Amino acid sequence: MIRSAIAFAAFAAAAAPAIAQDRYEIDPAHTQAVFSVDRFGFTTIFGSFMESGGTITIDADNPAQSAVSAFVETGSVFVGHPVRDEHVAGAFWLNAEAHPRLTFESTSVALTGDDTAEVSGELTMWGETRNVTLNVALNRQGTDPATQREAVGFTITGAIDRTEWGHETAAAIIGTEVGIRIETLAHLIED
């Protein structure tokens, strides 16, 4: 149900002091891909993917040419209870055995402010690919105090309807809208 990201989204908003076509590697230790789904109208269930990765390309001269390629490992889903983790990763929901990754590949970036953008791309889940648009905010760009490496941090938000990917499991009682929030840190790939 998520991310791309899944994911993680392109970051044209980073028109700050980057050099054209800088490439960044997503740091899985400092990235959280979180999703939310309504359960019977009683509660909203939150989950996250513990394993993720990908690259972000920032083009400072032409931010609209920035891009992202990101993934999460579906078997790494965590919803806070071991039995439910297995159930969500299982055949009725994520079907991690048949579809081990959710992927997001950006196709366009539209700046919406000095530090914000709408990033559209192809989200692949359950073997189906659909177009989605995510909201991206640049949190900070500069030297990461812990690593002393050039880094960027983003907040990505959005929502999808899982039935658009053909996922109808319990659609009458479990929410079909999946909320997405991704906090991601990426470090400059040095040549």
C-alpha positions as CSV (number, residue, x, y, z in Angstrom):
1,M,0.0,0.0,0.0
2,I,2.5,2.7,-0.2
3,R,5.5,4.1,-1.1
4,S,6.8,4.4,-3.4
5,A,8.0,5.5,-1.4
6,I,7.4,4.3,-2.1
7,A,8.2,6.6,-2.2
8,F,9.6,8.7,-2.0
9,A,9.2,11.5,-4.7
10,A,11.4,13.8,-6.7
11,F,12.6,16.7,-5.2
12,A,12.6,19.6,-7.4
13,A,12.0,21.7,-4.4
14,A,15.7,21.4,-3.7
15,A,16.6,24.4,-5.8
16,A,19.0,25.3,-2.9
17,P,22.8,25.0,-3.1
18,A,23.0,21.8,-5.1
19,I,24.9,21.4,-8.3
20,A,23.0,20.3,-11.4
21,Q,22.2,16.6,-11.6
22,D,23.4,15.7,-8.1
23,R,22.5,12.2,-7.2
24,Y,21.5,11.2,-3.7
25,E,21.0,7.7,-2.2
26,I,18.1,7.2,0.1
27,D,19.2,6.3,3.6
28,P,17.0,3.4,4.8
29,A,18.0,3.9,8.4
30,H,16.6,7.4,8.4
31,T,13.6,6.9,6.1
32,Q,10.1,6.0,7.3
33,A,7.4,5.0,4.9
34,V,4.1,5.1,6.8
35,F,0.6,4.3,5.6
36,S,-2.8,4.5,7.2
37,V,-6.1,2.5,6.5
38,D,-9.5,2.7,8.1
39,R,-10.6,-0.5,9.9
40,F,-14.4,-1.0,10.1
41,G,-14.8,2.7,10.9
42,F,-13.7,2.0,14.5
43,T,-10.0,2.8,14.1
44,T,-7.3,3.9,11.7
45,I,-4.5,1.4,11.5
46,F,-1.0,2.7,10.8
47,G,1.8,0.7,9.4
48,S,5.3,1.2,8.0
49,F,7.8,-0.5,5.8
50,M,11.1,-1.2,7.6
51,E,13.2,-1.7,4.4
52,S,13.4,0.9,1.7
53,G,15.8,2.4,-0.8
54,G,16.4,4.3,-4.0
55,T,17.9,7.4,-5.5
56,I,17.0,11.0,-5.9
57,T,18.4,13.2,-8.7
58,I,18.3,16.9,-8.1
59,D,18.8,19.3,-11.0
60,A,19.3,22.7,-9.5
61,D,19.4,24.5,-12.9
62,N,16.1,22.9,-14.0
63,P,14.3,21.6,-11.0
64,A,11.5,20.1,-13.2
65,Q,14.1,17.6,-14.5
66,S,14.7,16.2,-11.0
67,A,13.7,12.6,-10.4
68,V,13.3,9.8,-8.0
69,S,13.4,6.0,-8.1
70,A,12.3,4.4,-4.9
71,F,11.1,1.1,-3.4
72,V,10.0,-0.6,-0.3
73,E,10.2,-4.3,0.5
74,T,6.6,-5.5,1.2
75,G,7.8,-8.3,3.5
76,S,9.2,-5.7,5.8
77,V,5.7,-4.3,6.7
78,F,5.3,-3.5,10.4
79,V,1.8,-2.8,11.9
80,G,2.7,-3.3,15.5
81,H,1.7,-6.9,16.2
82,P,3.5,-10.0,14.9
83,V,0.4,-11.9,13.9
84,R,-1.1,-8.9,12.1
85,D,2.3,-8.2,10.5
86,E,2.2,-11.7,8.9
87,H,-1.5,-11.2,7.9
88,V,-0.8,-7.9,6.2
89,A,2.3,-9.3,4.4
90,G,0.2,-12.4,3.4
91,A,-1.7,-13.4,0.3
92,F,-4.9,-11.4,1.1
93,W,-3.2,-8.1,1.5
94,L,0.3,-7.2,0.3
95,N,1.1,-10.7,-1.0
96,A,4.8,-10.1,-0.3
97,E,5.8,-13.6,-1.6
98,A,4.4,-12.9,-5.1
99,H,5.1,-9.1,-5.0
100,P,8.2,-8.5,-2.9
101,R,8.5,-4.8,-3.8
102,L,6.5,-1.7,-4.2
103,T,8.2,0.8,-6.6
104,F,7.8,4.4,-7.6
105,E,9.4,5.9,-10.7
106,S,8.8,9.6,-11.1
107,T,7.7,11.0,-14.5
108,S,7.3,14.7,-13.8
109,V,7.9,17.4,-11.2
110,A,5.9,20.5,-10.9
111,L,7.1,23.2,-8.4
112,T,4.3,24.6,-6.2
113,G,6.4,26.9,-4.0
114,D,10.0,27.7,-3.0
115,D,10.4,24.4,-1.2
116,T,7.4,22.3,-2.4
117,A,6.5,20.3,-5.5
118,E,4.0,17.9,-6.8
119,V,5.8,14.8,-8.1
120,S,3.9,12.4,-10.4
121,G,5.1,9.0,-11.3
122,E,4.3,5.3,-11.7
123,L,3.5,3.3,-8.6
124,T,3.7,-0.4,-9.0
125,M,1.9,-2.7,-6.5
126,W,0.4,-6.2,-6.9
127,G,2.0,-6.4,-10.3
128,E,-0.1,-3.4,-11.6
129,T,1.3,0.1,-12.4
130,R,-0.8,3.3,-12.0
131,N,0.0,7.0,-12.0
132,V,0.0,8.9,-8.7
133,T,0.9,12.4,-7.6
134,L,2.5,13.0,-4.3
135,N,3.1,16.3,-2.4
136,V,6.8,16.9,-1.6
137,A,8.3,19.4,0.8
138,L,12.0,20.0,1.1
139,N,12.8,20.1,4.9
140,R,16.5,20.8,4.7
141,Q,19.5,20.6,2.4
142,G,23.1,20.8,3.7
143,T,25.7,19.0,5.8
144,D,24.3,16.1,7.9
145,P,25.8,16.7,11.4
146,A,26.1,13.0,12.1
147,T,27.9,11.9,8.8
148,Q,29.4,15.2,7.7
149,R,28.0,14.4,4.2
150,E,25.8,16.5,2.0
151,A,22.2,15.5,2.5
152,V,18.6,16.4,1.8
153,G,15.5,15.6,3.7
154,F,11.9,15.5,2.5
155,T,8.4,15.0,3.7
156,I,6.1,13.2,1.1
157,T,2.4,13.0,1.6
158,G,-0.6,11.7,-0.4
159,A,-3.2,9.1,-0.7
160,I,-4.2,6.3,-3.1
161,D,-7.3,4.2,-3.7
162,R,-6.1,0.5,-3.5
163,T,-8.9,-0.6,-5.7
164,E,-7.4,1.2,-8.6
165,W,-4.7,-1.5,-8.5
166,G,-7.3,-4.2,-8.5
167,H,-7.1,-4.8,-4.7
168,E,-10.7,-5.5,-3.6
169,T,-10.0,-7.5,-0.4
170,A,-12.7,-6.5,2.2
171,A,-13.4,-3.3,0.3
172,A,-16.8,-2.9,1.8
173,I,-15.5,-2.8,5.3
174,I,-11.8,-2.0,5.3
175,G,-10.9,1.4,3.9
176,T,-9.9,1.5,0.2
177,E,-8.1,4.9,0.7
178,V,-4.6,4.5,1.9
179,G,-2.9,7.5,3.4
180,I,0.8,8.0,2.7
181,R,3.5,9.9,4.7
182,I,7.2,9.4,4.0
183,E,10.0,11.0,5.8
184,T,13.2,10.5,3.9
185,L,16.8,11.4,4.2
186,A,19.2,11.0,1.3
187,H,23.0,11.5,1.1
188,L,24.9,12.8,-1.9
189,I,26.5,10.0,-4.0
190,E,30.2,11.1,-4.3
191,D,32.0,10.2,-7.5
